[in-house]
Amino acid sequence: AAPFYPQPKGAPEDKEAKPKGWLYHTFHGALIVHMTLILPWLLGAFVVIGAIWMLAAGSYVAGTAILGFVSLQYMTKPSHWPEFKQLILDLDPRCYYDHCELHLPHGVDDIRKDKSMLCYHPHGALCVGFSWNGAHAPELKHVDAKWLVVDVLMHAPIFGRILRWIGNVEGADAGNMKRLMKQGTNIGIIPGGFEDATIMKKGSERIWLKKRKGFIKYALRYGYRVHPVYNFGECDTFDTFHWFAKLRMKLNAYKIPAVLFFGNMFFPLFPRTDINMHTFIGKAIDLPKIEEPTKEDVDKWHKTYSDALRALFDKHKAEAGRPGAVLEVW
């Protein structure tokens, strides 16, 4: 079957034969991918709690077996499983949505094979755009990037093992980010992080950026080209509880994602299906290499980046079906 998503302008043609079968490039196949990734992400901790409860209730065999299985990922180092990653691509998770498309308005060659930083906004509740139009986007296979997520997820029960099977996802802790950037590795990040998720409100284009400047400092230090990326439609994936923002922001400081959300009517933990997701990758901003950037350097280039992101948003919002949208920068 032909892929559900349109081939974006400027992307290299994928001449590999498409797999045949009733699950490939269908809603059912996409649903399986979402179940495989989302359920372990959200419910992994409850597996451990459940095992402890079993032990307390006297079910020693079952409780020990579950804890033993979970502990394997901490006693061994799970390796990249190429077939697993390819299966995700083949099942085409974008088919879960009414429309999910990656746009490359400046062509694929604008993304170099080293020292490129792709900055996705907004985070949303479950990083739909970052996942399907970034880390798992077939159009970006040539980029050979590492897609960075909060490091807690890399150590989460069950889900941490799945991330290592995928192979191109790593932790966004400062040490790992510096290591990758010293090597000139392309990286994909979500600058807004948990704060983006916390301020999410259905239908409102909100991003957390005013106080998020560390990624610019690193880009200057290692001489990276920075691409602003915007996910139109991310704000429609879930209805969220958006009150008590100050309290929830304080929880974010302890890496606690203080966000409550409701998505699909039948599977509330899953995103809504009736969304139009359009992700636009903006033109690269060439930053100078400054080994010890000053606050003034960081502020200057952070403003340049912020202006470029807003320009990207305003230029393509009509094409994304949101002509009246206003970008709220927190």
N, C-alpha and C positions, 0 to 999 in steps of 0.2 A: 504494500500500500504506500501511496505517496505520503510524505511527512505532512502533518497538520499545519505546521507553521510555514509562513512564506519565507523564501530565501531572501535575506536582507540585501539591499543594494551594497555592493562593495565586498561581499563575502565570497570566499573561494568556493567554487562548485564542489560539492561532495560527490565524488564519482563512485564511492563504495556502494555495493549492492545493498538495497534495503532488505532487511529480514522479512520473511513472509510468515503470516500466521494471524489468527483472529485477534490476538492480544496486542499486536504491534500497531502503534499509531492509532490507538482507540482510547476511548474514555476508560474502559475496564483496565487496560494495561497501565494507564496513567494513575488510576486509583490504587492499583497494587503498589506502584512506586511510592505514592504518598503514604500508604499504610506502612510500608517497610521503613520509611525514614521518620515519619511524624510520631507514630506510636512509641517506638523506643525512646525518642527524644523527650516526649512528655511523660511517659509512664515508667521509664527506667528506674527511677528512685523508688517507685512504689513496689517494684519487684523485690528490691532489697528489704523494704519494710514488711512486705508480705512474707518473705522467707523467715525473718526474725519472729514475726507473729506465729508462724507455723511451729518454730522451735519452742516458743513459749507455750503453745497449746499442746505440745507433745508429739507433733508430727515431725519427728527427728529426721527420718529418711528424706522426706520431701524438702524440708527446709535446708538440710545440709546439701542436697543435690543442687538446689537452686543457687545457694551461696557459692558452691564450688564452681558452678558454671560461670557465674558472674565474675568470680575472682580470677578466672583464667586470663582475662584481658590485662590484669595487673601483674600476673606472674610471667606472662609471655609478651612478646612484642608483636602484635598483629601486623602482618605485611600487606602491601598493596595487592589487591585481587583484581586484575585487569578485566576478567570476564564479568565480574559483578558490576564494575563501573560501566562496561559496554552494555550490559543488560538494561541499566537505567536509561541510557541514551536510546536504545532500541525501542523500549516501551513508550518513549516520548511523553514525559510527564506534562508537557504543555497541553496535551489533549484533554486534560482535566478541566480546562477553562474554556469559556466561549471563544476567547482569543488571547494568545500569548505570543508576542513577537519581539525579536531583537532587531534594532535598527543601527546600522553603521553608516551614518550620513557622510562621514569623511573617508570611508573606505577602510578595508581591513589593514592596509599597509600603514595607516597612521598609528597603529599599535605595534611598536617595535618588539623584537624578540628578547630584549633585555631592558632592564631599568625602566619599566613601565608600571605605573600604579593606577589601577582602575578603582575609582571611589564611588560606590553605589549609595544612592539616597532614594527613598528613606529605607530604614530597616524593616518597618512593618512589624507585625506580630511574629511571623514565621519566615521572614526573608524569602518570599516567593520570587521576586525579581532577581535577587542576588543568586538564588539557587538555579532556577531554570534558564535565566537569560545571562548567567554568569558562569558559575562553577560547572554546570552541566550543559552549557550551550555548545552544540556541535560546531557552530560557526567560529568558536574561539579555540578550537583544538590547537591551532598553530601558535597560539599565544604562550602555551606551556607555562601557565601561571600557577602559583600557590594561592589558594583562596582561604583567607584567614578568618577564623571565628573565635569567639571568646574561649580562652583556654580551658575553662571549666568543662565545656562540652567535650573536649578531647579526652577527658578523664571520666566522663559520665558512664554509669553502668549501661552496658550493651551498646548504647548509641556511640560511645567513644570508639568501640571496636569497628562499628559500621563505617565511621568516618575514616578510619585507617585503611579499611578495605577499599574505599573509594580512591585514596591515594593522593589526590591533589588538594586536600583540605588539611590545614594545620592550625595550631593555636596562634592567637593574635597577641600573646604576651610580648612585652618589650624585648626580652632576650632573643626570642625566636625571630621577631621582626627585624632586629638589627642583624642577626646572622644571615637571613635571606637577602637583605639589602646590601650587605657587604659583598655578597656573591653576585649581585646584579640581577637576582631572580625577579621576574615579573610577579606582582602580587595584586590580589583583589581584596578590598577591605570595605567595611561599612563604617565610615567615620562616626555616624550618630550613635551607634551601639545601642545599649539598653535604653538610653535616654530617648532615642528615636521611638522605640516601642512604647515607652511610657507616655509620650505626648500624642500618640496615635489617636486619631478620631476619624471615624468613617466619613468619607467624602471630603475631608480637609487635607490639603497638601502641606504637611508639616515636616520640618527637619530640624534636628539639633546640630547646630554648626557654630554659633557665635563663640562658644568657649572651647570648641574642639579644634585645637591647633597642632597637636603633637604630630599628626601625620605629615603636616607641612614641614615641620622642623626636621623630621627624618628624611623627607624627600630632598630638602636642601642639603642636608649633611652628606647624602649619598648620590646626589646629582640625578634624581629621577625625573622623568616626564610624567605629569599627572593628568589623568583623564577624568573630568566630572561625568558622572553617569546618573541619569534620573529614571526612576521606575514609575511611570504613570499607571495608576490602577492599584498600586500597592495599598493605598489607603482604603480601598473597597473590599479587601480580602476578608476582613473581620469587623464586626461591631465590637467596640471596646468600652470598658469602664474607664472614663477619662476624668473622673473627679479626684480630689485630694492629691493633686499633682506634686505639691511640695513634699508631702510625706513619702510618696512613692519614689521621688528623686533621691531622697536620703537612703532608701533601701538600695537603689542602684549603685550607690557608692560602695556597697558591700557585695557587689556582683549578684544581687538578687533581682531578677527581672520582675518588677512590680507591675505586671500587666495582666488584666483579666479580659478574656475575649470570647466571642461567640461567632462561629462561622457558618458552616453548612447546616441547614435546618435539620438534616437527619444525622449528621456527624459533626456536632458543634466544635470539636477540636480541629476539624479540617477547614481549610479556606472555603469561601463561597466559590461556586463554579461559574456564576453569572457575571464574570468580570472581564474587562478588556485591558489586558496588561501590555503596555508598550514601553520598552526600555530603550533609551537613546544613549549611545556612547558619544560623548563630546570630543572635540578636537583636543589634542594633547597640549598641555601648557609646559613649555620647556623651562625648568627651574635651573638656576645656576648652582654649581657645586660649591657649598660653603661649609667647610668642616666644622666650624663653630658658629652657627648662625646666631645673631643677636635677636633680642625681642623685637627690635625694629624690623629686622629682616623677615622674621616669621610673620609679623603683623602685615607687612607690605604684601607678601605673597599669599597670605591667607585671604586678604581682600581681593587680590587678583583672581584667586580660585573661586571665591564666593560670587564675584561678579560674573565669571564665566559660567558657573552653574546656573545662576539666575537667567542669564542670556540663553542658555540651552533650554531651560524650562519654558521661557516665553516664546522662543522660536518654534518649538515643536508641540506646544500644548493643544493647538487646534488640530494638528495631524493626529494627535492621540485621542481626539474626541472630547477634549475638555477646554474649549476656547475661552471660557470665562474663569478658569482656575487661577487662583492667586497663591503664590508660594509664600508660606509663613516660615520665616527663619527664626528659630528660638536660640 
